[in-house]
Amino acid sequence: MRLERRAALAAAATTTTLLLTTLAAVPAHARPSAGGVTTIPLEGSGLRGPDTLRDLGPRTTGTFALVGVSWDDPSETLDGGVQVRTRSATTGEWSAWHDLTAERDDRPDEVTGRGATAPLWVGPSNGVAVRVKAGSRPFPAGLRAELVDPGADPAVTPEPRPAEPAPRAAGAAPRPGIVTRAGWGADESIRESGFVYTGDVRAVFVHHTDTANDYSCGDSPKVIRAIYQYHVKSLGWRDIGYNFLVDRCGTIYEGRAGGVAEPVLGAHTLGFNTNSAGVAALGTYVTDEAPEAQIDGISQIAAWKLGLTGKDAQGTATLVSASDGSKYKKGTSVKFNAISGHRDAFNTECPGEELYARLGDIRAWAATLQGR
């Protein structure tokens, strides 16, 4: 039975294509040792089919490990598709082409920053090629490749914060171990100073990061640092969008700064970031099943976060839409499960079919942790 297994874990467009690969070489010595983002303009912005195939060849770059494509106006839609391929810095081999999905749903309620695809974790790489499929609309202005170097791990990685002992208030769950921002190596100088808080957290929205699943858990801090830089430096957000992230081994990481016990305003569920928390599973779970350890970690952090204000993990919560861009018109009151999937609030496949199918299990186990 899955609940028993978790208990054991807890106890222990057109097909016309424009190939955009006019990427100037970036000297390795220009990369900051603490990591950073290299942005490379992509030619062809504003063109539309029928464009001929432009194959200018893959390009050598500095070292990076995560890649995405962004454009100037976050309200614009990339009507088509984006694919990338990268060269391994270890083996020198080129990957197959990978799709990047347009990302308009994980973002602040106020339209700000840049439009972008979801990022792709590719591991240490030093070459890239990008191609964009033309659709019925012109390409948005300012298309550029975003190559993110996560930098080196902290010299000492603090252990996750230990669970807090009993006694606890009725309906509260034990505090799970949480790797702090210092633990995963967040560069606090790049985010906006200060914090924004909302009212009590009434709901937890479950996401997936839409990145690769074949990372080693030892690389999770690198992946999170790369997502952080992508959100802040590439998209122009104040901080990483998610309040928490959980890797495939079940390790829970602090996301947006401001205090894990505080109702920090995130940028994870367009229209419903207020009075909610976003918990992202590190990976993509459209066809792949989320590991039981990851399901357990999501359950633990959701149970604890909701339990801070006595919210039943199997209950419901009413939130008010803050954006017409969500699934519901601005000002609409919507009843959600206290633990919901991103797709419940926005027309998206997130958190993936396989993870979404496990939300009932997550609610049940979270409620058990709350002693309900």
C-alpha positions as CSV (number, residue, x, y, z in Angstrom):
1,M,0.0,0.0,0.0
2,R,1.4,3.4,-1.0
3,L,0.5,5.0,2.3
4,E,2.4,2.3,4.2
5,R,5.4,2.7,1.9
6,R,5.5,6.4,2.6
7,A,5.2,5.7,6.3
8,A,8.2,3.5,6.1
9,L,10.1,6.3,4.2
10,A,9.1,8.9,6.7
11,A,10.1,6.8,9.7
12,A,13.5,6.1,8.4
13,A,2.0,26.0,-35.1
14,T,3.5,25.5,-38.7
15,T,6.3,23.1,-39.2
16,T,8.4,25.8,-40.8
17,T,11.5,26.1,-38.7
18,L,14.0,28.9,-38.1
19,L,17.2,27.5,-36.8
20,L,18.8,30.1,-34.5
21,T,22.3,29.1,-33.8
22,T,24.3,32.3,-34.5
23,L,25.8,32.1,-31.0
24,A,29.1,33.9,-30.6
25,A,31.7,32.0,-28.6
26,V,31.9,33.0,-25.0
27,P,35.4,32.6,-23.5
28,A,35.5,30.3,-20.5
29,H,37.5,32.8,-18.5
30,A,34.6,35.3,-18.8
31,R,32.4,33.1,-16.7
32,P,32.3,34.2,-13.0
33,S,33.4,31.5,-10.6
34,A,30.2,32.0,-8.6
35,G,28.2,31.1,-11.7
36,G,26.0,33.4,-13.7
37,V,23.9,33.8,-16.8
38,T,25.2,34.4,-20.4
39,T,22.6,35.8,-22.7
40,I,23.0,35.5,-26.4
41,P,20.7,37.2,-28.9
42,L,19.0,35.0,-31.4
43,E,18.6,36.4,-34.9
44,G,15.3,36.4,-36.7
45,S,13.1,38.1,-34.2
46,G,9.9,39.2,-35.9
47,L,10.1,36.8,-38.8
48,R,7.2,34.5,-39.6
49,G,6.7,31.5,-41.9
50,P,7.4,30.6,-44.6
51,D,11.0,31.1,-43.6
52,T,13.6,28.9,-45.0
53,L,15.7,26.7,-42.7
54,R,18.7,28.6,-41.4
55,D,21.4,26.2,-40.2
56,L,24.3,28.2,-39.1
57,G,25.7,25.4,-37.0
58,P,26.1,24.8,-33.2
59,R,28.4,27.1,-31.3
60,T,31.0,26.8,-28.6
61,T,30.2,28.6,-25.4
62,G,31.5,28.9,-21.9
63,T,30.4,26.3,-19.4
64,F,26.7,26.2,-18.4
65,A,24.3,23.6,-17.1
66,L,20.8,24.9,-17.7
67,V,19.4,26.5,-20.8
68,G,16.2,28.4,-21.8
69,V,15.0,31.0,-24.2
70,S,13.5,34.3,-23.3
71,W,11.9,37.4,-25.0
72,D,11.2,41.0,-24.1
73,D,7.4,41.1,-23.4
74,P,6.1,38.6,-20.8
75,S,2.6,39.1,-22.1
76,E,3.5,37.8,-25.5
77,T,3.1,34.2,-26.5
78,L,5.7,32.2,-28.4
79,D,3.5,30.8,-31.1
80,G,5.5,27.8,-32.2
81,G,8.1,25.7,-30.4
82,V,11.7,25.8,-29.3
83,Q,14.3,23.0,-29.3
84,V,17.8,23.0,-28.1
85,R,20.8,20.6,-28.2
86,T,23.9,20.9,-26.1
87,R,27.5,19.6,-26.1
88,S,28.7,17.8,-23.0
89,A,31.7,19.5,-21.4
90,T,32.7,16.0,-20.1
91,T,32.4,13.8,-23.2
92,G,32.3,16.4,-26.0
93,E,29.2,14.6,-27.4
94,W,26.2,16.5,-28.7
95,S,22.8,15.6,-27.3
96,A,19.6,15.0,-29.2
97,W,17.2,17.9,-29.7
98,H,15.1,18.6,-26.7
99,D,11.8,20.6,-26.6
100,L,11.4,23.6,-24.4
101,T,7.9,24.4,-23.3
102,A,6.6,28.0,-23.3
103,E,6.0,29.1,-19.6
104,R,3.3,31.6,-18.9
105,D,1.8,30.1,-15.7
106,D,4.7,30.0,-13.2
107,R,5.1,33.7,-12.6
108,P,4.1,36.7,-10.4
109,D,0.5,37.9,-10.5
110,E,1.7,41.2,-11.9
111,V,3.0,40.8,-15.4
112,T,6.7,41.7,-15.1
113,G,10.1,40.8,-16.3
114,R,10.5,38.7,-19.5
115,G,8.6,36.0,-21.3
116,A,10.4,32.7,-21.3
117,T,10.4,29.0,-21.9
118,A,10.7,26.6,-19.0
119,P,14.4,25.9,-18.4
120,L,16.1,22.7,-19.2
121,W,18.8,21.1,-17.0
122,V,21.5,19.7,-19.2
123,G,24.5,19.2,-16.9
124,P,27.9,20.7,-17.6
125,S,27.9,21.8,-21.2
126,N,30.0,24.1,-23.5
127,G,28.1,24.2,-26.7
128,V,24.6,24.9,-27.8
129,A,22.3,25.1,-30.8
130,V,18.7,26.5,-30.7
131,R,15.9,26.3,-33.3
132,V,12.5,27.9,-33.1
133,K,9.5,26.7,-35.0
134,A,7.5,29.4,-36.8
135,G,3.8,29.7,-36.0
136,S,1.0,31.9,-37.2
137,R,2.3,34.9,-35.3
138,P,5.7,36.7,-35.6
139,F,8.4,35.7,-33.2
140,P,8.3,37.9,-30.1
141,A,11.0,40.6,-30.0
142,G,14.2,40.2,-28.1
143,L,14.6,36.4,-28.4
144,R,17.7,35.2,-26.7
145,A,19.3,32.1,-25.3
146,E,19.9,32.0,-21.6
147,L,22.8,29.8,-20.5
148,V,23.0,29.4,-16.8
149,D,26.1,28.4,-14.9
150,P,25.1,27.4,-11.4
151,G,28.6,27.9,-9.9
152,A,30.4,25.8,-7.3
153,D,28.7,24.2,-4.3
154,P,29.2,25.9,-0.9
155,A,32.4,24.9,0.8
156,V,30.3,23.4,3.6
157,T,26.7,22.3,3.0
158,P,24.7,22.5,6.2
159,E,22.5,19.5,7.0
160,P,18.7,19.9,6.7
161,R,17.2,21.4,9.8
162,P,16.1,18.6,12.0
163,A,12.4,18.0,12.7
164,E,11.0,19.8,15.7
165,P,10.0,17.6,18.6
166,A,6.5,17.3,20.1
167,P,4.4,18.8,21.7
168,R,2.5,20.4,18.8
169,A,-0.7,22.2,18.4
170,A,-3.8,20.2,17.3
171,G,-3.7,19.7,13.6
172,A,0.0,20.6,13.3
173,A,2.5,18.3,11.7
174,P,6.2,17.7,12.6
175,R,8.5,20.2,11.0
176,P,10.5,18.2,8.4
177,G,14.2,18.7,7.7
178,I,14.6,21.7,5.3
179,V,17.9,22.6,3.5
180,T,18.2,26.3,3.9
181,R,19.1,28.8,1.1
182,A,22.6,28.9,2.6
183,G,22.7,25.1,2.3
184,W,22.0,25.1,-1.4
185,G,24.3,28.1,-2.0
186,A,21.9,30.9,-2.8
187,D,23.7,34.1,-3.8
188,E,21.6,36.6,-1.8
189,S,23.1,39.6,-3.6
190,I,21.2,38.9,-6.8
191,R,17.7,39.0,-5.4
192,E,15.7,42.0,-4.4
193,S,16.1,43.0,-0.8
194,G,13.2,42.8,1.6
195,F,10.3,40.4,1.6
196,V,6.7,40.4,0.7
197,Y,4.2,38.6,2.9
198,T,0.5,37.7,2.4
199,G,-2.2,36.5,4.8
200,D,-2.2,33.0,6.2
201,V,-1.3,30.1,3.8
202,R,-4.6,28.4,3.1
203,A,-3.5,26.2,0.2
204,V,-0.5,24.5,-1.2
205,F,-0.1,24.3,-5.0
206,V,2.0,21.3,-6.2
207,H,4.2,21.9,-9.3
208,H,7.0,20.2,-11.2
209,T,10.0,22.2,-12.4
210,D,9.8,20.8,-15.9
211,T,13.5,20.0,-15.8
212,A,15.2,16.7,-16.3
213,N,14.7,13.6,-14.0
214,D,18.1,12.0,-14.5
215,Y,20.0,14.3,-12.1
216,S,21.8,12.9,-9.2
217,C,20.4,14.0,-5.8
218,G,23.9,15.4,-5.0
219,D,23.4,17.8,-7.9
220,S,20.0,19.1,-6.6
221,P,21.6,22.3,-5.1
222,K,23.2,23.0,-8.5
223,V,19.8,22.6,-10.2
224,I,18.1,24.9,-7.7
225,R,20.8,27.5,-8.0
226,A,20.4,27.5,-11.8
227,I,16.6,27.8,-11.6
228,Y,17.1,30.7,-9.1
229,Q,19.4,32.5,-11.5
230,Y,17.1,31.9,-14.4
231,H,14.1,33.3,-12.4
232,V,16.0,36.4,-11.2
233,K,18.6,37.2,-13.9
234,S,16.8,35.9,-17.0
235,L,13.1,36.6,-16.2
236,G,13.6,39.6,-13.9
237,W,11.7,38.2,-10.8
238,R,12.6,39.4,-7.3
239,D,13.6,35.8,-6.2
240,I,13.1,32.2,-7.1
241,G,9.4,31.6,-7.7
242,Y,8.7,28.5,-5.5
243,N,8.4,28.6,-1.8
244,F,9.9,25.1,-1.5
245,L,11.4,22.4,-3.8
246,V,11.6,18.7,-3.2
247,D,14.1,16.5,-5.1
248,R,13.7,12.9,-6.2
249,C,15.3,11.6,-3.0
250,G,12.8,13.5,-0.9
251,T,15.1,16.3,0.3
252,I,13.2,19.5,1.0
253,Y,14.8,22.8,0.1
254,E,13.8,26.3,1.1
255,G,12.8,28.4,-1.9
256,R,11.9,32.1,-1.9
257,A,13.5,34.0,1.0
258,G,11.6,35.4,3.9
259,G,11.3,32.6,6.4
260,V,10.0,29.1,5.8
261,A,7.4,29.5,8.5
262,E,6.2,32.8,7.1
263,P,3.5,33.4,4.4
264,V,6.0,34.6,1.8
265,L,4.4,35.7,-1.5
266,G,5.8,33.5,-4.2
267,A,5.6,33.5,-8.0
268,H,4.4,30.0,-8.8
269,T,0.7,30.1,-9.6
270,L,-0.4,33.0,-11.7
271,G,-3.5,34.6,-10.1
272,F,-3.3,32.6,-6.8
273,N,0.0,33.4,-5.3
274,T,-1.6,35.2,-2.3
275,N,-2.5,33.0,0.7
276,S,-0.8,30.0,-0.9
277,A,2.5,28.3,-1.0
278,G,4.1,26.7,-4.0
279,V,5.9,23.3,-3.6
280,A,7.8,22.2,-6.7
281,A,8.9,18.6,-7.4
282,L,12.4,18.8,-9.1
283,G,11.8,17.1,-12.4
284,T,9.1,16.4,-15.0
285,Y,6.3,14.1,-14.3
286,V,4.1,14.0,-17.4
287,T,4.9,10.3,-18.2
288,D,7.4,9.4,-15.5
289,E,6.2,8.5,-12.0
290,A,7.5,10.6,-9.1
291,P,9.6,8.5,-6.7
292,E,8.0,7.6,-3.4
293,A,10.6,9.5,-1.5
294,Q,9.6,12.7,-3.4
295,I,5.9,12.1,-2.8
296,D,6.7,11.7,0.9
297,G,8.8,14.9,1.0
298,I,5.9,16.9,-0.7
299,S,3.5,15.5,1.8
300,Q,5.7,16.4,4.7
301,I,6.2,20.0,3.8
302,A,2.6,20.5,2.8
303,A,1.4,19.0,6.0
304,W,3.7,21.2,8.1
305,K,3.0,24.4,6.2
306,L,-0.8,24.0,6.3
307,G,-0.7,22.9,9.9
308,L,1.0,26.1,11.1
309,T,-2.5,27.7,11.0
310,G,-4.4,24.5,11.7
311,K,-5.5,24.0,8.1
312,D,-6.7,20.4,7.3
313,A,-4.6,18.9,4.5
314,Q,-7.7,17.1,3.2
315,G,-9.9,20.2,3.5
316,T,-10.6,23.0,1.1
317,A,-9.7,26.7,0.8
318,T,-11.3,29.6,-1.0
319,L,-8.9,32.0,-2.8
320,V,-9.6,35.0,-5.0
321,S,-8.1,35.2,-8.4
322,A,-5.7,38.2,-8.9
323,S,-5.3,37.9,-12.6
324,D,-7.4,37.4,-15.7
325,G,-4.5,35.4,-17.0
326,S,-5.4,32.5,-14.7
327,K,-8.0,29.9,-15.2
328,Y,-10.5,32.3,-13.5
329,K,-11.4,35.9,-14.1
330,K,-9.8,38.4,-11.8
331,G,-11.9,38.8,-8.6
332,T,-13.5,35.4,-8.8
333,S,-13.6,33.4,-5.6
334,V,-12.5,29.8,-6.2
335,K,-12.7,26.8,-3.9
336,F,-9.6,24.6,-4.1
337,N,-8.5,21.5,-2.3
338,A,-6.0,22.6,0.4
339,I,-3.4,20.6,-1.6
340,S,-4.0,21.3,-5.2
341,G,-2.2,20.9,-8.5
342,H,-1.0,23.9,-10.5
343,R,-3.4,22.8,-13.3
344,D,-6.4,23.4,-11.0
345,A,-5.6,27.2,-11.2
346,F,-4.2,27.5,-14.7
347,N,-4.6,25.7,-18.0
348,T,-1.4,23.8,-17.9
349,E,-0.2,20.2,-17.6
350,C,1.8,21.1,-14.5
351,P,2.5,19.2,-12.2
352,G,2.4,16.5,-14.9
353,E,-0.2,13.7,-15.3
354,E,1.7,11.2,-13.2
355,L,2.3,13.6,-10.2
356,Y,-1.2,15.0,-10.4
357,A,-2.6,11.5,-10.1
358,R,-0.8,11.2,-6.8
359,L,-2.4,14.3,-5.1
360,G,-5.0,12.2,-3.4
361,D,-2.2,10.1,-1.8
362,I,-0.3,13.3,-0.8
363,R,-3.4,14.7,0.9
364,A,-4.0,11.5,2.8
365,W,-0.5,11.1,4.0
366,A,-0.3,14.8,4.9
367,A,-3.4,14.5,6.9
368,T,-2.0,11.5,8.7
369,L,1.1,13.5,9.6
370,Q,-1.2,16.2,11.0
371,G,-2.8,13.5,13.2
372,R,-6.2,13.7,11.6
